[in-house]
């Protein structure tokens, strides 16, 4: 029983690796069996077909993502969720975001799943929807909620939270994609993300006594 369970996981691991490099359609059952070191007939004793492998991969990867992603189960109207965020500083926001970026880039399953969705999004409607959910909708919802929360807390000046969220997180998404293509630029990208976050908070920060945006220029006399 244990051996069968191990083989099933090996098939999933091999499938995710191959799907993330050459795509779902281009990967054959024969290639999967060869990667695991088993016969095709043995593979079919674990999964009915290649689609069943993909379905299981998506389910398990999403479960893993939901366990560790800061974007999962965010509810900015829930006092239990926001309790430890009421004193969020620019430094804390920077640590939060850099930690999430490192997780996205370096968790093997999440990294490969993102690359698989990138490859398959233009030919598989289900994966296109997942790509939008994981890499746009969930991210934007989280940061729109965060901006609204920080505005209500008097930490940021009041502007459109959705536009602020886009200004904050979409450049980071571009830099993550850059790291996917050019991994040797990660140190450069992480430094740039940190500078981006610090500048964002400097531009939108409120003066406690006035509630107005802090500007990095001398006031005219």
Backbone as JSON, one array per atom type, in Angstrom:
{
  "sequence": "XXXXXXXXXXXXXXXXXXXXXXXXXXXXXXXXXXXXXXXXXXXXXXXXXXXXXXXXXXXXXXXXXXXXXXXXXXXXXXXXXXXXXXXXXXXXXXXXXXXXXXXXXXXXXXXXXXXXXXXXXXXXXXXXXXXXXXXXXXXXXXXXXXXXXXXXXXXXXXXXXXXXXXXXXXXXXXXXXXXXXXXXXXXXXXXXXXXXXXXXXXXXXXXXXXXXXXXXXXXXX",
  "N": [[0.82, -1.21, 0.0], [1.92, 1.23, 0.82], [3.98, 1.48, -1.05], [2.51, 1.76, -3.39], [1.25, 4.19, -2.87], [3.5, 5.86, -2.82], [4.37, 5.62, -5.47], [2.24, 6.78, -6.83], [2.5, 9.47, -5.98], [4.99, 10.0, -7.08], [4.36, 9.9, -9.78], [2.71, 12.15, -9.97], [4.55, 14.15, -9.28], [6.42, 13.92, -11.36], [4.74, 14.51, -13.5], [4.03, 17.19, -13.0], [6.52, 18.4, -13.28], [7.11, 17.85, -16.01], [4.84, 18.95, -17.31], [5.19, 21.63, -16.67], [7.34, 22.36, -18.15], [7.07, 21.51, -20.87], [4.38, 21.55, -21.33], [0.93, 20.45, -21.0], [-0.48, 19.18, -23.18], [1.61, 18.41, -24.84], [2.91, 16.45, -23.48], [3.26, 13.02, -23.11], [1.67, 9.94, -22.05], [3.5, 7.87, -22.15], [5.93, 9.23, -21.79], [5.58, 10.13, -19.17], [5.43, 7.7, -17.76], [7.97, 6.71, -18.3], [9.55, 8.65, -17.04], [9.03, 8.14, -14.38], [9.85, 5.57, -14.2], [8.32, 3.29, -14.66], [5.99, 0.95, -16.21], [3.61, 1.76, -18.82], [1.17, 0.47, -18.39], [1.24, 0.09, -15.65], [1.09, 2.69, -14.77], [-1.53, 3.33, -15.43], [-2.86, 1.95, -13.5], [-2.91, 3.64, -11.42], [-3.92, 6.1, -12.27], [-6.67, 7.05, -14.27], [-6.41, 8.32, -16.74], [-4.52, 10.83, -18.57], [-5.75, 13.27, -18.13], [-6.92, 12.87, -15.63], [-4.65, 12.86, -14.05], [-3.83, 15.52, -14.34], [-6.06, 16.85, -13.2], [-5.88, 15.99, -10.53], [-3.4, 17.09, -9.87], [-3.92, 19.87, -10.06], [-5.82, 20.16, -8.04], [-4.4, 19.36, -5.69], [-2.26, 21.16, -5.73], [-3.53, 23.65, -5.52], [-4.63, 23.37, -2.98], [-2.28, 23.33, -1.45], [-1.28, 25.85, -2.05], [-3.27, 27.47, -0.93], [-2.84, 26.97, 1.75], [-0.46, 28.3, 2.36], [-0.27, 30.76, 1.08], [-0.46, 34.31, 1.34], [-2.66, 35.42, 0.25], [-4.84, 33.79, 0.42], [-7.99, 33.19, 1.87], [-8.27, 35.78, 2.87], [-9.84, 38.38, 4.64], [-10.74, 41.42, 4.96], [-12.65, 42.71, 6.42], [-13.0, 41.29, 8.66], [-12.48, 41.24, 12.04], [-10.83, 39.39, 13.38], [-9.06, 38.61, 11.41], [-7.76, 41.01, 10.78], [-6.6, 41.83, 13.11], [-3.84, 41.54, 13.86], [-2.71, 43.24, 12.09], [-3.1, 45.86, 12.44], [-1.13, 47.61, 13.26], [0.56, 47.82, 11.1], [3.54, 48.57, 9.49], [5.56, 50.31, 6.98], [7.9, 48.8, 6.82], [7.07, 46.32, 7.8], [5.2, 45.65, 5.83], [6.9, 45.41, 3.67], [8.48, 43.19, 4.47], [6.47, 41.24, 4.53], [5.64, 41.11, 1.83], [8.04, 40.48, 0.47], [8.6, 38.03, 1.6], [6.44, 36.52, 0.6], [6.99, 36.65, -2.14], [9.41, 35.24, -2.26], [8.47, 32.73, -1.48], [6.74, 32.15, -3.65], [8.59, 32.03, -5.74], [10.37, 30.0, -4.98], [9.19, 27.73, -3.81], [8.95, 24.5, -4.88], [6.67, 23.14, -6.01], [4.72, 25.16, -6.27], [6.05, 27.0, -7.89], [6.46, 25.47, -10.26], [3.81, 24.91, -10.89], [2.82, 27.46, -11.49], [4.28, 28.01, -13.81], [3.31, 26.01, -15.47], [0.61, 26.82, -15.71], [1.02, 29.21, -17.05], [1.99, 28.3, -19.52], [-0.23, 26.79, -20.44], [-2.46, 28.44, -20.45], [-3.52, 29.61, -22.76], [-4.7, 27.64, -24.24], [-6.29, 26.06, -22.75], [-9.22, 26.44, -21.25], [-9.99, 26.12, -18.55], [-7.56, 26.25, -17.16], [-6.82, 28.79, -17.89], [-8.69, 30.29, -16.46], [-7.89, 29.64, -13.86], [-5.31, 30.72, -13.89], [-5.9, 33.46, -14.07], [-7.29, 33.76, -11.66], [-5.34, 33.02, -9.7], [-3.11, 34.68, -10.22], [-3.98, 37.22, -10.69], [-6.75, 38.06, -9.9], [-6.98, 37.13, -7.17], [-4.69, 38.32, -6.06], [-5.11, 41.09, -6.54], [-7.53, 41.46, -5.13], [-6.68, 40.98, -2.5], [-4.77, 43.06, -2.05], [-6.26, 45.34, -2.64], [-8.08, 45.22, -0.54], [-6.21, 45.49, 1.56], [-5.23, 48.12, 1.09], [-7.57, 49.64, 1.47], [-8.03, 49.05, 4.16], [-5.7, 50.16, 5.39], [-6.11, 52.81, 4.76], [-8.44, 53.33, 6.25], [-7.34, 53.01, 8.74], [-5.86, 55.27, 8.95], [-3.31, 55.28, 7.98], [-2.6, 55.56, 5.32], [-3.12, 57.98, 2.76], [-6.37, 58.96, 1.55], [-7.35, 57.54, -1.34], [-8.4, 55.99, -4.42], [-8.78, 52.71, -3.57], [-8.51, 50.42, -5.19], [-7.07, 51.25, -7.44], [-4.74, 52.07, -6.16], [-3.92, 49.57, -5.2], [-3.33, 48.28, -7.62], [-1.19, 49.87, -8.5], [0.59, 49.2, -6.53], [0.93, 46.31, -6.52], [1.02, 45.2, -9.15], [3.44, 45.91, -10.58], [5.18, 44.28, -9.08], [4.33, 41.74, -9.81], [5.2, 41.72, -12.47], [7.95, 41.76, -12.07], [8.31, 39.31, -10.78], [7.72, 37.59, -12.91], [9.89, 38.23, -14.51], [11.97, 37.12, -13.0], [11.3, 34.43, -13.31], [12.01, 34.02, -15.98], [14.68, 34.84, -15.98], [16.47, 33.71, -13.73], [18.88, 34.38, -12.46], [18.73, 37.04, -11.88], [17.48, 37.51, -9.53], [18.35, 38.68, -7.03], [18.68, 41.36, -7.75], [16.02, 41.95, -8.48], [14.65, 41.54, -6.04], [15.74, 43.58, -4.49], [14.79, 45.76, -5.94], [12.03, 45.47, -5.61], [11.82, 45.91, -2.85], [12.63, 48.64, -2.73], [10.61, 49.75, -4.26], [8.3, 49.26, -2.67], [8.91, 50.75, -0.36], [9.01, 53.33, -1.46], [6.38, 53.59, -2.37], [4.89, 53.66, 0.07], [6.01, 55.97, 1.16], [5.08, 57.91, -0.61], [2.3, 57.78, -0.35], [1.83, 58.01, 2.34], [0.22, 59.26, 5.32], [0.29, 62.39, 7.01], [0.24, 62.39, 10.46], [-0.97, 64.5, 11.88], [-2.52, 65.88, 10.08], [-3.65, 64.2, 8.21], [-2.99, 64.3, 5.6], [-1.3, 63.57, 2.5], [2.12, 62.71, 2.67], [4.65, 64.6, 1.31], [7.61, 64.57, -0.62], [8.93, 67.05, -0.91], [9.86, 70.49, -0.53], [7.61, 72.74, 0.97], [6.09, 75.44, -0.76], [6.75, 78.82, -0.12]],
  "CA": [[0.0, 0.0, 0.0], [2.81, 2.39, 0.89], [4.68, 1.59, -2.33], [1.57, 2.3, -4.37], [1.1, 5.62, -2.57], [4.71, 6.54, -3.25], [4.37, 5.66, -6.93], [1.24, 7.78, -7.24], [3.08, 10.79, -5.79], [6.07, 10.14, -8.06], [3.71, 10.23, -11.05], [2.28, 13.56, -9.89], [5.74, 15.0, -9.31], [6.96, 13.89, -12.72], [3.8, 15.21, -14.38], [4.15, 18.63, -12.79], [7.79, 18.81, -13.88], [7.0, 17.83, -17.47], [3.82, 19.91, -17.75], [5.69, 23.0, -16.48], [8.4, 22.61, -19.13], [6.63, 21.34, -22.25], [2.94, 21.69, -21.43], [0.1, 19.25, -20.81], [-0.79, 18.52, -24.44], [2.83, 17.87, -25.45], [3.44, 15.38, -22.64], [2.56, 11.76, -23.34], [1.66, 8.95, -20.97], [4.77, 7.14, -22.24], [6.96, 10.05, -21.16], [5.34, 10.12, -17.73], [5.83, 6.39, -17.24], [9.43, 6.63, -18.38], [10.13, 9.54, -16.02], [8.87, 7.5, -13.07], [10.5, 4.26, -14.24], [7.32, 2.22, -14.62], [5.35, 0.7, -17.49], [2.36, 2.49, -19.04], [0.09, -0.28, -17.75], [1.31, 0.35, -14.21], [0.6, 4.06, -14.54], [-2.99, 3.33, -15.52], [-3.43, 1.41, -12.26], [-2.97, 4.75, -10.47], [-4.74, 7.16, -12.85], [-7.44, 6.57, -15.42], [-5.84, 8.91, -17.95], [-3.68, 12.01, -18.33], [-6.61, 14.32, -17.57], [-7.07, 12.6, -14.19], [-3.41, 13.32, -13.42], [-3.9, 16.99, -14.29], [-7.08, 17.24, -12.23], [-5.33, 15.77, -9.19], [-2.34, 18.08, -9.68], [-4.51, 21.17, -9.81], [-6.46, 20.12, -6.73], [-3.41, 19.33, -4.6], [-1.45, 22.38, -5.76], [-4.34, 24.72, -4.98], [-4.7, 23.17, -1.53], [-0.98, 23.74, -0.9], [-1.21, 27.31, -2.2], [-4.18, 28.08, 0.04], [-2.27, 26.83, 3.09], [0.72, 29.13, 2.59], [-0.33, 32.06, 0.43], [-1.08, 35.39, 2.11], [-3.87, 35.85, -0.43], [-5.92, 32.85, 0.69], [-8.89, 33.42, 3.0], [-8.18, 37.15, 3.39], [-11.12, 39.05, 4.86], [-10.34, 42.68, 5.61], [-13.74, 43.16, 7.29], [-13.04, 40.38, 9.8], [-11.54, 41.71, 13.08], [-9.83, 38.36, 13.69], [-8.05, 38.63, 10.36], [-7.01, 42.27, 10.74], [-6.11, 42.21, 14.44], [-2.38, 41.66, 13.92], [-2.27, 44.1, 11.0], [-3.48, 47.24, 12.74], [0.07, 48.42, 13.41], [1.44, 47.52, 9.99], [4.46, 49.63, 9.07], [6.14, 50.03, 5.67], [8.88, 47.72, 6.96], [6.32, 45.07, 7.92], [4.64, 45.36, 4.51], [8.02, 44.95, 2.83], [8.81, 41.82, 4.86], [5.35, 40.39, 4.12], [5.65, 40.93, 0.38], [9.26, 39.78, 0.05], [8.43, 36.63, 2.0], [5.54, 35.88, -0.35], [7.7, 36.52, -3.42], [10.36, 34.12, -2.12], [7.67, 31.5, -1.5], [6.27, 31.94, -5.02], [9.71, 31.7, -6.61], [11.22, 28.89, -4.56], [8.48, 26.5, -3.51], [9.01, 23.79, -6.17], [5.36, 22.83, -6.58], [4.05, 26.39, -6.67], [6.79, 27.55, -9.03], [6.16, 24.68, -11.46], [2.4, 25.08, -11.23], [2.67, 28.77, -12.16], [4.82, 27.9, -15.17], [2.36, 25.19, -16.21], [-0.54, 27.66, -16.04], [1.46, 30.17, -18.06], [2.04, 27.61, -20.81], [-1.5, 26.22, -20.86], [-3.59, 29.37, -20.32], [-4.07, 30.01, -24.05], [-5.35, 26.53, -24.93], [-7.11, 25.32, -21.8], [-10.03, 27.47, -20.57], [-9.96, 25.94, -17.1], [-6.3, 26.77, -16.64], [-6.86, 30.23, -18.06], [-9.43, 30.84, -15.32], [-7.03, 29.51, -12.69], [-4.23, 31.7, -14.02], [-6.46, 34.76, -13.71], [-7.59, 33.75, -10.23], [-4.14, 32.94, -8.87], [-2.1, 35.69, -10.48], [-4.54, 38.57, -10.81], [-7.91, 38.36, -9.06], [-6.66, 36.95, -5.76], [-3.69, 39.32, -5.66], [-5.75, 42.4, -6.52], [-8.49, 41.51, -4.02], [-5.94, 41.09, -1.24], [-4.14, 44.37, -1.88], [-7.33, 46.34, -2.56], [-8.51, 45.17, 0.86], [-5.16, 46.06, 2.41], [-5.2, 49.58, 0.93], [-8.74, 50.19, 2.15], [-7.79, 48.89, 5.6], [-4.7, 51.13, 5.83], [-6.75, 54.13, 4.68], [-9.32, 53.45, 7.42], [-6.48, 53.11, 9.92], [-5.16, 56.54, 8.92], [-1.9, 55.08, 7.62], [-2.42, 56.03, 3.96], [-4.08, 58.99, 2.34], [-7.55, 58.35, 0.93], [-7.52, 57.55, -2.79], [-9.08, 54.78, -4.88], [-7.98, 51.57, -3.1], [-8.22, 49.47, -6.27], [-5.97, 51.82, -8.23], [-3.55, 51.97, -5.31], [-3.51, 48.17, -5.19], [-2.69, 48.0, -8.91], [0.1, 50.53, -8.49], [1.46, 48.51, -5.58], [1.24, 44.88, -6.72], [1.24, 44.74, -10.52], [4.87, 45.88, -10.9], [5.81, 43.13, -8.44], [4.02, 40.59, -10.66], [6.09, 41.8, -13.62], [9.31, 41.38, -11.63], [8.3, 37.86, -10.56], [7.83, 36.97, -14.23], [11.28, 38.42, -14.94], [12.76, 36.09, -12.3], [11.02, 33.14, -13.94], [12.78, 33.95, -17.22], [16.1, 35.08, -15.72], [16.62, 33.48, -12.28], [20.08, 35.0, -11.91], [18.46, 38.44, -11.55], [16.61, 37.55, -8.36], [18.83, 39.66, -6.04], [18.33, 42.68, -8.3], [14.57, 42.1, -8.41], [14.24, 41.67, -4.64], [16.12, 44.95, -4.09], [13.88, 46.69, -6.61], [10.72, 45.36, -4.95], [11.92, 46.61, -1.58], [12.63, 50.09, -2.97], [9.26, 50.08, -4.75], [7.37, 49.28, -1.53], [9.24, 51.91, 0.5], [8.59, 54.57, -2.13], [4.92, 53.63, -2.38], [4.42, 54.12, 1.37], [6.43, 57.35, 1.33], [4.24, 58.78, -1.42], [0.9, 57.76, 0.09], [1.7, 58.08, 3.8], [-0.48, 60.4, 5.88], [0.81, 63.08, 8.17], [-0.72, 62.11, 11.55], [-1.73, 65.66, 12.37], [-3.39, 66.47, 9.06], [-4.26, 63.19, 7.36], [-2.65, 64.57, 4.2], [-0.19, 62.79, 1.99], [3.44, 63.24, 2.91], [5.31, 64.85, 0.05], [9.04, 64.68, -0.49], [9.42, 68.31, -1.46], [9.64, 71.6, 0.37], [6.4, 73.52, 0.66], [6.4, 76.78, -1.23], [6.47, 79.86, 0.87]],
  "C": [[0.86, 1.26, 0.0], [3.52, 2.61, -0.44], [3.77, 2.19, -3.39], [1.36, 3.8, -4.15], [2.3, 6.41, -3.01], [4.75, 6.68, -4.76], [3.39, 6.71, -7.44], [1.81, 9.19, -7.1], [4.22, 11.04, -6.78], [5.5, 10.49, -9.43], [3.29, 11.69, -11.06], [3.47, 14.5, -9.98], [6.33, 15.07, -10.72], [6.05, 14.65, -13.69], [3.93, 16.72, -14.23], [5.44, 19.15, -13.42], [7.67, 18.89, -15.4], [5.99, 18.84, -17.98], [4.34, 21.34, -17.66], [6.77, 23.36, -17.49], [7.86, 22.55, -20.55], [5.12, 21.39, -22.43], [2.22, 20.36, -21.31], [-0.09, 18.48, -22.11], [0.43, 17.83, -25.02], [3.43, 16.72, -24.67], [2.6, 14.12, -22.83], [2.58, 10.88, -22.09], [2.97, 8.17, -20.96], [5.89, 7.92, -21.57], [6.81, 10.06, -19.64], [5.79, 8.8, -17.13], [7.34, 6.24, -17.24], [10.1, 7.48, -17.3], [10.07, 8.91, -14.63], [9.59, 6.16, -13.02], [9.53, 3.11, -14.11], [6.76, 2.02, -16.02], [4.05, 1.52, -17.6], [1.2, 1.79, -18.33], [0.07, -0.04, -16.25], [0.8, 1.75, -13.89], [-0.93, 4.08, -14.54], [-3.64, 2.67, -14.3], [-3.55, 2.48, -11.18], [-3.9, 5.88, -10.95], [-5.42, 6.65, -14.11], [-6.85, 7.07, -16.73], [-5.04, 10.16, -17.57], [-4.49, 13.15, -17.72], [-6.8, 14.12, -16.07], [-5.82, 13.02, -13.42], [-3.44, 14.84, -13.28], [-4.9, 17.46, -13.25], [-6.56, 17.1, -10.8], [-4.24, 16.79, -8.88], [-2.91, 19.44, -9.32], [-5.13, 21.23, -8.42], [-5.44, 20.19, -5.6], [-2.58, 20.6, -4.55], [-2.24, 23.56, -5.2], [-4.5, 24.6, -3.47], [-3.42, 23.65, -0.86], [-0.85, 25.26, -0.93], [-2.07, 27.99, -1.14], [-3.65, 27.98, 1.47], [-1.22, 27.9, 3.38], [0.64, 30.53, 2.0], [-1.0, 33.11, 1.34], [-2.41, 35.81, 1.5], [-5.07, 34.96, -0.11], [-6.69, 33.25, 1.95], [-8.74, 34.81, 3.63], [-9.57, 37.76, 3.5], [-10.84, 40.32, 5.68], [-11.45, 43.29, 6.44], [-13.86, 42.3, 8.54], [-12.02, 40.84, 10.85], [-10.49, 40.67, 13.45], [-8.71, 38.35, 12.66], [-7.17, 39.87, 10.45], [-6.32, 42.61, 12.06], [-4.6, 42.42, 14.47], [-1.82, 42.53, 12.8], [-2.54, 45.57, 11.28], [-2.26, 48.15, 12.87], [1.06, 48.17, 12.28], [2.25, 48.74, 9.57], [4.94, 49.33, 7.65], [7.15, 48.87, 5.72], [8.18, 46.36, 7.05], [5.71, 44.67, 6.57], [5.72, 44.83, 3.57], [8.39, 43.5, 3.17], [7.74, 40.84, 4.39], [5.44, 40.07, 2.63], [6.88, 40.16, -0.09], [9.19, 38.3, 0.44], [7.54, 35.88, 1.04], [6.22, 35.68, -1.71], [8.68, 35.35, -3.36], [9.61, 32.78, -2.15], [7.23, 31.17, -2.92], [7.4, 31.46, -5.92], [10.36, 30.37, -6.26], [10.48, 27.64, -4.1], [8.36, 25.71, -4.82], [7.65, 23.55, -6.8], [4.66, 24.09, -7.07], [4.72, 27.0, -7.89], [6.46, 26.8, -10.31], [4.71, 24.83, -11.87], [2.16, 26.41, -11.94], [3.16, 28.68, -13.6], [3.89, 27.05, -16.04], [1.15, 26.02, -16.63], [-0.19, 28.68, -17.11], [1.48, 29.53, -19.44], [0.65, 27.28, -21.33], [-2.66, 27.21, -20.93], [-4.25, 29.71, -21.66], [-4.75, 28.87, -24.8], [-6.24, 25.7, -24.01], [-7.93, 26.32, -20.99], [-10.01, 27.34, -19.05], [-8.68, 26.52, -16.5], [-6.18, 28.27, -16.86], [-7.58, 30.89, -16.89], [-8.59, 30.76, -14.04], [-5.88, 30.5, -12.71], [-4.71, 33.08, -13.62], [-6.73, 34.83, -12.21], [-6.33, 33.84, -9.38], [-3.24, 34.16, -9.01], [-2.65, 37.09, -10.73], [-5.64, 38.81, -9.79], [-7.59, 38.24, -7.57], [-5.68, 37.99, -5.24], [-4.33, 40.7, -5.54], [-6.75, 42.51, -5.38], [-7.79, 41.7, -2.69], [-5.43, 42.52, -1.04], [-5.14, 45.51, -1.94], [-7.87, 46.39, -1.14], [-7.49, 45.79, 1.79], [-5.13, 47.57, 2.31], [-6.39, 50.22, 1.63], [-8.57, 50.13, 3.66], [-6.81, 49.94, 6.1], [-5.23, 52.57, 5.72], [-7.64, 54.34, 5.89], [-8.51, 53.6, 8.72], [-5.73, 54.44, 9.99], [-3.69, 56.42, 8.56], [-1.59, 55.63, 6.22], [-3.48, 57.05, 3.63], [-5.19, 58.36, 1.5], [-7.58, 58.61, -0.57], [-8.25, 56.25, -3.15], [-8.27, 53.55, -4.47], [-7.61, 50.59, -4.21], [-7.07, 49.97, -7.14], [-4.67, 51.76, -7.44], [-3.02, 50.54, -5.29], [-2.8, 47.81, -6.49], [-1.31, 48.63, -8.97], [1.1, 49.79, -7.6], [1.89, 47.14, -6.08], [1.55, 44.49, -8.16], [2.7, 44.85, -10.97], [5.6, 44.69, -10.28], [5.54, 41.87, -9.27], [4.93, 40.55, -11.89], [7.5, 41.35, -13.24], [9.4, 39.89, -11.31], [8.43, 37.13, -11.89], [9.25, 37.11, -14.79], [12.18, 37.37, -14.29], [12.53, 34.7, -12.88], [11.88, 32.96, -15.2], [14.28, 34.02, -16.97], [16.37, 34.94, -14.22], [17.83, 34.15, -11.66], [19.89, 36.47, -11.54], [17.62, 38.59, -10.28], [17.05, 38.6, -7.33], [18.49, 41.08, -6.47], [16.83, 42.95, -8.16], [14.12, 42.31, -6.96], [14.59, 43.06, -4.11], [15.15, 45.96, -4.69], [12.49, 46.65, -5.97], [10.74, 46.09, -3.62], [11.89, 48.12, -1.75], [11.27, 50.56, -3.45], [8.27, 50.2, -3.59], [7.64, 50.49, -0.64], [8.81, 53.22, -0.15], [7.08, 54.7, -2.15], [4.4, 54.18, -1.05], [4.85, 55.56, 1.63], [5.52, 58.31, 0.57], [2.81, 58.88, -0.89], [0.74, 57.94, 1.6], [1.01, 59.36, 4.24], [0.38, 61.07, 6.95], [-0.19, 62.9, 9.3], [-1.57, 63.31, 11.93], [-2.7, 66.2, 11.35], [-4.15, 65.44, 8.25], [-3.96, 63.4, 5.9], [-1.44, 63.74, 3.8], [1.13, 63.49, 2.31], [4.14, 63.41, 1.57], [6.79, 65.08, 0.29], [9.54, 65.92, -1.22], [9.1, 69.41, -0.48], [8.38, 72.33, -0.03], [6.81, 74.91, 0.22], [5.97, 77.79, -0.2], [5.72, 81.02, 0.22]]
}
